Amino acid sequence: MASIQILGKTVPLEFLVGREAQRPLNEAALTAGAQEMAALINSKNWSAAQAAAFKGINKIVFFEGKVMINGHEMDRPACDEDDAIFYWEAEEFERNSDTDVRANTFFHDCWHVVQFRDRGGFAMTRQEQVAREVDAINRQIEVAEVLGNDDREIQFLRDFRDDQERIKARLDEGVGENVAPHKPGFLRS
């Protein structure tokens, strides 16, 4: 099984072709991109909280098509917070080919795992979901600055953070029917 090393932790990579996938996965390219991202993360100095967050993800699953996450059918990136698995839509990963953008995107979902653990579970209300998203973006901006993201990329994050309607739309984007809810929920990033 492919894996990457993030701050001394081995993070397995899994590849999943979901329902209605339009293309096969290029596992070699996805692995190489993830390794470049990990190398950038490993090259920086992080606060204890940031380092712990980066090491909080147990696995990255690259996928195409529609996949089930905690009873929700998803066709966009999402974090299974209680299992600490980041489901990363392969086409989006490849489209955002800047290593520093990939690394700050990854951190965003790492922070959702921290929120889950620190706050005792899933965000159950829309208000709490939005608040957690704003918090994760604020932390993501701090990390983006360390990673060397340019001003345009950081401003994009600030603009998104400041537009609650866009946040709500993103929370709903790519979420199919709740077909088999076996867990109370998850925060969609």
Protein Blocks (a to p, Z undefined) as FASTA:
>chain_A
ZZddeehiacdddddddehiabdcdfklmmmmmmmmmmmmmmpccdfklmmmmmmpgbdc
ddehjddeehiacfbdcddfknopacddfklmmmmmcfklmmmmmmmmmmmmmmmmmnop
acfbfklmmmmmmmmmmmmmmmmmmnopafklmmmmmmmmmmmklmmmmmmgopacdfba
cbfbdcdZZ
